[in-house]
Amino acid sequence: MKKYEIVKEHKDFDDVLHTGSCKKCLYVYIYNKDNNLSISRFGIAAGKKIGNAVTRNKMKRRYRMIINNNKNLFKKGKDYIIIVKGSAVNASYEQLNKDIVKSLSE
């Protein structure tokens, strides 16, 4: 992901979480909301329940790679927030990728 494709500000993050729509997947929650821009932006959150900092950063790296490989599935002009569930820690990269692809293609 490029720097301009990241939801950085706390108010933008909260706005998507509180007023956006949500999809529940096996390993993540995906929130999205229109952003009135020509690009889509992404934010990834992994709470302390996931594990220590090494584990949380590993999960965020995996989801960044999944987003980069599947950008064509995400609609332009939306903000996406991906909240990682605890069950994602034990899943393989292929399982995580299939979960995202399946949920976005619905």
N, C-alpha and C positions, 0 to 999 in steps of 0.2 A: 504494500500500500504506500502511496505517496503521502507526504505530509499534509497536503491539502485535502486528502480523502479521509481524514481522521476527525471525529467529533472530539474536540479538546475541552471546550468550556463546560463547566459544571451545569450552568443553566440550560444549555442545549441538551446535555445528557439527561437531566431531570425532565425536561419538556417532552422528550421522546418517551421516557419511561412512564410518565403520568398521563399523557394525552394521546399517545400512539396506540396502534393496534398490536396485539401480541399473538405469536404462534408458539405453541408448546411442542417441543420435539423431545426425542428420547434423551438427548445429551445437553440441550441448550434451550433457552427461551430467546426468541427473536422478536424484538420490538421494532416497529418502523413507523415513520411519519414523514409527510412531505416537507421538503426544506426550501422550496422555491429557488433552487440552484440548478445548474445544468449538469451537476455531477452528483453521485451518491457518496455519502460519507459513512464511516463505520466507527463503532466503538465496541471494545471488548472488555467485559468485567468478569473477574474471577475472585470470589470472596475467600475469606480465610478458612471457611469450612472445606474448601477444596484441598488444602494442604499448606505446606510451607512455601516460601517465596520461589524456590526453585521449581516446584510443581506448578504453581500458578503461572509463572512466566513460560514454562514449557507449554501449557495449555493455550496461552495467548499466542505464542509463536505458531503453534499448529493451526489455530483458527485464522491467523493472518495469512498463512500459506493457502489454506482452503479458500479464503476470500479472493486472493490473487488469482488462483487457478480457475475460479468459477464466477468471475465478474460479470459474465454475460447473463447470468441468472438473476442478478440484482437489478431492479428497475432504476432508471436514472431519475434524479431529482428527489431522492429519499434519503433520510438518515436511518441507519440501522444500528441497533444496540444489541449485542449478543451477550447474554448472561450465561456463563458456564455452570452446569450442574455438577454435583459431586460424582455422578455416575460416569462422567466423561473421562475421569482420571484413569480408569482401568480399560478403556476402550482403545482400539488401535486407530491409527490415522485413517485407514480405509473405512472403518465403521463411522467415524466422525464425518468424513467426507460424504458418505452415502446418506447420512441423516440430514445434513444441510441440503444436499441436492434434492432429496425427496421432499423435504418440507417447502423448498422454494419453488418447485415445479408444480405444486398443488394449486 
